[in-house]
Amino acid sequence: MRFKLKMIPPTATAQQKGERVIGGYIHHYKKKNVEAAERILRDALLPYVPAEPITDQPIALNVIWMFPYPKSAKKHKQGMSRRKITRPDTDNLNKMLKDVMTDMGFWKDDALICTECILKLYSDEPGILIDYYIPSMDVDTGWWMNEED
């Protein structure tokens, strides 16, 4: 399934947890900005939730995070993208996305994801492009392929 969430991607990540000590024990909690980011992702993903989750097959996941150009960016050609090499890290961005998609029933467990490609770009059209599928391996090349293509 391939779809684009037309939104400015949230920059809060699952790694940004708060800590407090209560009675000598450390307690972890989600910060408000992380909860807000999860809520934004849930709302955007809602129209794409499948009728049945993938439960026992490998999954290939490709995600392109497209952020708006910062005001300080040099001139660029309209429609051109440029790689984003600043925080947040791709693995932290994708961790929250995968957790939310798991909770919403896209798949039973994100451990089913056997191959993953993540890109982080600046774009004139911000959003998150998500493509996930059950891959098959081409025995001649050894590459994973999308069975739908």
C-alpha positions as CSV (number, residue, x, y, z in Angstrom):
1,M,0.0,0.0,0.0
2,R,1.4,3.4,-0.9
3,F,0.0,6.8,0.3
4,K,1.2,10.3,1.2
5,L,0.3,12.1,4.4
6,K,0.0,15.7,3.3
7,M,1.3,17.5,6.4
8,I,4.3,19.1,7.9
9,P,6.0,16.1,9.5
10,P,6.3,16.2,13.3
11,T,9.8,16.5,14.6
12,A,9.2,15.1,18.1
13,T,10.4,11.5,18.4
14,A,9.8,8.5,20.5
15,Q,13.2,8.9,22.1
16,Q,12.2,12.2,23.8
17,K,10.9,10.8,27.1
18,G,10.7,12.6,30.3
19,E,12.0,11.2,33.7
20,R,11.1,12.0,37.2
21,V,12.0,10.5,40.5
22,I,9.2,9.4,42.8
23,G,9.9,7.7,46.1
24,G,13.5,7.0,44.9
25,Y,12.4,5.3,41.7
26,I,12.8,6.7,38.2
27,H,9.5,6.9,36.3
28,H,9.5,7.5,32.5
29,Y,6.6,9.4,30.8
30,K,5.8,10.8,27.4
31,K,6.3,14.5,27.0
32,K,3.4,16.6,25.8
33,N,5.1,17.3,22.4
34,V,5.6,13.5,21.8
35,E,1.9,12.8,22.6
36,A,0.9,15.7,20.3
37,A,3.1,14.2,17.5
38,E,1.6,10.8,17.9
39,R,-1.9,12.3,17.8
40,I,-1.1,14.1,14.6
41,L,0.2,10.9,13.0
42,R,-2.8,8.9,14.1
43,D,-5.2,11.5,12.7
44,A,-3.4,11.5,9.3
45,L,-3.1,7.7,9.1
46,L,-6.7,7.0,10.0
47,P,-8.1,6.9,6.4
48,Y,-5.4,4.3,5.4
49,V,-5.9,1.7,8.2
50,P,-6.4,-1.7,6.5
51,A,-9.4,-3.9,7.2
52,E,-7.0,-6.7,8.5
53,P,-3.5,-6.3,9.8
54,I,-0.5,-8.2,8.4
55,T,0.1,-10.9,11.0
56,D,2.6,-13.5,9.8
57,Q,4.4,-12.3,6.7
58,P,7.5,-10.2,6.2
59,I,7.0,-6.5,5.4
60,A,9.1,-4.1,3.4
61,L,8.7,-0.5,4.5
62,N,9.8,2.6,2.6
63,V,9.3,6.1,4.1
64,I,10.2,9.5,2.7
65,W,10.0,12.3,5.3
66,M,9.5,15.6,3.3
67,F,10.1,18.7,5.4
68,P,9.4,22.2,4.3
69,Y,12.5,24.2,3.4
70,P,13.7,26.4,6.2
71,K,13.5,30.2,5.8
72,S,17.3,30.3,5.8
73,A,17.6,27.9,2.8
74,K,19.4,29.1,-0.2
75,K,17.4,29.6,-3.4
76,H,16.3,26.3,-5.0
77,K,14.5,25.3,-8.1
78,Q,10.7,24.9,-7.7
79,G,9.8,21.2,-7.3
80,M,13.4,20.1,-6.4
81,S,14.2,18.3,-3.2
82,R,17.4,18.4,-1.2
83,R,18.5,16.0,1.5
84,K,17.9,17.0,5.1
85,I,21.0,16.2,7.2
86,T,19.9,17.8,10.4
87,R,18.0,16.4,13.4
88,P,15.8,14.5,14.0
89,D,17.5,11.2,13.0
90,T,15.7,8.9,10.5
91,D,15.6,6.0,12.9
92,N,14.0,8.1,15.7
93,L,11.4,9.5,13.2
94,N,10.5,6.0,11.9
95,K,10.3,4.5,15.4
96,M,7.4,6.6,16.4
97,L,5.7,6.1,13.0
98,K,6.1,2.3,13.2
99,D,4.8,2.3,16.8
100,V,1.7,4.3,15.8
101,M,1.1,2.1,12.7
102,T,1.4,-1.0,14.9
103,D,-1.1,0.3,17.4
104,M,-3.5,1.2,14.7
105,G,-3.5,-2.3,13.1
106,F,-1.4,-2.0,10.0
107,W,0.5,-5.0,11.1
108,K,0.5,-7.2,14.2
109,D,4.1,-6.4,15.3
110,D,6.7,-4.1,13.8
111,A,9.2,-7.0,14.2
112,L,7.6,-8.3,10.9
113,I,9.4,-5.4,9.1
114,C,12.3,-7.2,7.5
115,T,13.6,-4.4,5.2
116,E,13.4,-0.7,5.6
117,C,14.4,2.4,3.5
118,I,14.1,5.9,5.1
119,L,14.8,9.2,3.3
120,K,14.7,12.6,4.8
121,L,14.3,15.6,2.4
122,Y,13.4,19.2,2.1
123,S,10.6,19.7,-0.3
124,D,8.2,22.3,-1.6
125,E,5.4,19.8,-0.8
126,P,5.9,18.6,2.8
127,G,4.5,15.3,3.9
128,I,5.3,11.7,4.6
129,L,5.3,9.2,1.8
130,I,4.7,5.7,3.1
131,D,5.0,2.5,1.0
132,Y,4.7,-0.9,2.7
133,Y,4.2,-4.3,1.1
134,I,4.9,-8.0,1.4
135,P,8.1,-8.5,-0.5
136,S,9.3,-11.5,-2.6
137,M,12.9,-12.1,-3.4
138,D,14.1,-12.3,-7.0
139,V,16.2,-15.5,-7.0
140,D,18.3,-14.2,-9.9
141,T,19.4,-10.9,-8.3
142,G,18.8,-11.5,-4.6
143,W,16.8,-8.2,-4.4
144,W,13.5,-7.8,-2.6
145,M,10.6,-7.0,-4.9
146,N,7.1,-5.7,-4.5
147,E,4.7,-8.5,-5.5
148,E,2.2,-5.8,-6.5
149,D,4.5,-4.2,-9.2
